[in-house]
């Protein structure tokens, strides 16, 4: 599975895979998250010449795991190592964000 250089990815890298599953890989298993949104942030990423953006992922209701760098695997994009922060754990969905700034 190929890995991306995160300094070269843009919002356009992720827009075609909105709605697809990204598996968060743990030592003892995997948890699926769905890419729900790609949101431009309106600033430029230093040293890249690319615009800043954020990804929002939805997971199972009341799912919780700590913020840190995780390996995510997607059937279309391959593998990415990204920092994910949880910002909601509700009865309808757990929500996580990754910011490329």
C-alpha positions as CSV (number, residue, x, y, z in Angstrom):
1,X,0.0,0.0,0.0
2,X,1.5,3.3,-1.0
3,X,2.1,6.2,1.4
4,X,1.6,9.9,0.7
5,X,4.0,12.7,1.4
6,X,1.7,14.9,3.5
7,X,3.5,18.1,2.3
8,X,2.1,17.5,-1.2
9,X,-1.5,16.5,-0.5
10,X,-4.2,19.1,-1.0
11,X,-8.0,19.3,-0.4
12,X,-8.4,18.1,-4.0
13,X,-6.6,14.9,-3.0
14,X,-9.4,14.0,-0.6
15,X,-12.5,15.5,-2.2
16,X,-13.0,12.5,-4.5
17,X,-13.1,10.1,-1.6
18,X,-15.7,11.8,0.6
19,X,-18.0,9.1,1.8
20,X,-15.3,6.4,1.7
21,X,-14.0,4.4,4.6
22,X,-10.6,5.0,6.2
23,X,-9.4,2.3,8.5
24,X,-7.5,3.5,11.6
25,X,-4.9,0.9,12.2
26,X,-4.1,-0.1,15.7
27,X,-1.6,-2.8,17.0
28,X,-4.6,-5.1,17.9
29,X,-7.1,-4.2,15.1
30,X,-8.8,-1.6,13.0
31,X,-11.6,0.9,13.3
32,X,-13.4,2.3,10.3
33,X,-14.0,6.1,9.9
34,X,-15.9,7.7,7.1
35,X,-14.5,10.8,5.4
36,X,-17.5,13.2,5.9
37,X,-16.1,16.6,4.8
38,X,-13.1,18.3,3.2
39,X,-13.1,22.0,4.4
40,X,-10.8,24.7,3.1
41,X,-9.3,26.9,5.8
42,X,-8.4,30.0,3.7
43,X,-4.7,30.2,4.5
44,X,-1.6,28.9,2.8
45,X,0.4,26.1,4.3
46,X,4.0,27.3,5.0
47,X,6.6,25.9,2.8
48,X,4.2,24.0,0.5
49,X,2.5,26.7,-1.6
50,X,-0.8,24.7,-0.9
51,X,-3.9,26.0,0.8
52,X,-4.6,24.8,4.3
53,X,-7.6,22.5,4.8
54,X,-9.3,20.2,7.3
55,X,-10.8,16.7,7.1
56,X,-13.8,15.6,9.2
57,X,-14.3,11.9,9.8
58,X,-17.3,10.2,11.4
59,X,-17.1,7.0,13.4
60,X,-19.3,4.7,15.4
61,X,-21.5,6.4,18.0
62,X,-19.7,7.0,21.3
63,X,-16.3,5.8,19.9
64,X,-13.3,7.3,21.7
65,X,-9.6,7.2,21.1
66,X,-6.8,9.7,22.0
67,X,-5.5,12.4,19.7
68,X,-2.3,11.3,18.1
69,X,-0.8,10.3,14.8
70,X,-2.5,7.3,13.3
71,X,-2.0,5.2,10.2
72,X,-5.2,5.4,8.1
73,X,-5.7,3.1,5.1
74,X,-8.1,3.8,2.3
75,X,-8.8,1.6,-0.8
76,X,-8.4,4.6,-3.2
77,X,-5.6,6.7,-1.6
78,X,-3.6,4.0,0.2
79,X,-1.9,4.7,3.5
80,X,-1.5,8.0,5.3
81,X,0.0,8.8,8.7
82,X,-2.0,11.8,10.1
83,X,-2.7,13.5,13.4
84,X,-6.3,13.1,14.3
85,X,-8.2,15.0,17.1
86,X,-11.6,13.9,18.4
87,X,-14.1,16.7,18.8
88,X,-17.3,14.9,19.5
89,X,-18.5,11.5,20.8
90,X,-22.3,11.5,20.6
91,X,-25.1,9.0,20.3
92,X,-25.3,9.6,16.5
93,X,-21.6,9.6,15.6
94,X,-18.1,10.2,16.9
95,X,-16.3,13.0,15.0
96,X,-12.6,13.4,14.3
97,X,-10.6,16.1,12.5
98,X,-7.3,16.3,10.8
99,X,-5.9,19.7,9.9
100,X,-3.3,20.3,7.2
101,X,-2.0,23.8,8.0
